[in-house]
């Protein structure tokens, strides 16, 4: 009898220990849990990390991640409003904001990724279809004049820009995700590129734009060159004019001084001065084979008559 009682007591203790062990569980940091009883949720989700209690054997626990998770969409070719295809690779961050709703509507993270595929891809395609290519590839603070591109046409002006469009995608998609217990943190364009058929046209346009800018710079340079050369020519003329005027002034002054010297010399002895000048004239006029035909009363013959 004692033996049977002892076995029963041991069995009861073991069952109590197993029940006690099954009644407690540890919730790690970064996790949250929903307690279910016969498959139906019981109470609110538990988000506080630590030792937690449940009814053993009757209740089960389902763990969900509480941290921010990454969604990566499949790269797609999406047409823009101006009928140009653009290659988009989109990524997003999300988290389970309400584990109870998430369990009831989604159940697991793999299905959540599929739901986000439908929500985000559809929103991206819808907004890209409504905007021109320039809005997708350029940010809202793009300033062509500050970057040296010069003024742009009305069709190239930015209304939203890539960053504002991603904000609209996030805002529109965030309206749908709460019913799945999901909070969409943000949406970003991981890669935006032209498809192959468009790239060549874009490169040609970039080359043409750069050639236009280069021609404009060369034209500006030629204008500055002409302005500098004109200014230089004007300054050279001014310098030359001043130099000629100064030289004429100096020459006139020298001629005046020379005339004064001649006059002073003549006034000292006019006869000797006339004789000296006549001798100079004879020297310059007569050579070894020179013949002069003079009349007897010629002034030039005056001093020759006196030579004996």
Secondary structure, DSSP 8 states (H G I E B T S, - for coil): -HHHHHHHHHHHHHHHHHHHHHHEEEE-TTEEEEEEETTEE-SS-B-S-EEEE--TTTEEEEEEE-S-EEEE---EEEE-TTS-EEEEEEEEEEEES-HHHHHHHT-SHHHHHHHHHHHHHHHHHHHHHTS-HHHHHS-TT--TTTTT-----GGG--SS-HHHHHHHHHHHHHHHHGGGTEEEEEEEEEEEEE-HHHHHHHHHHHHHHHHHHHHHHHHHHHHHHHHHHHHHHHHHHHHHHHHHHHHHHHHHHHHHHHHHHHHHHHHH-HHHHHHHHHHHHHHHH--TT------TT-GGGHHHHT--
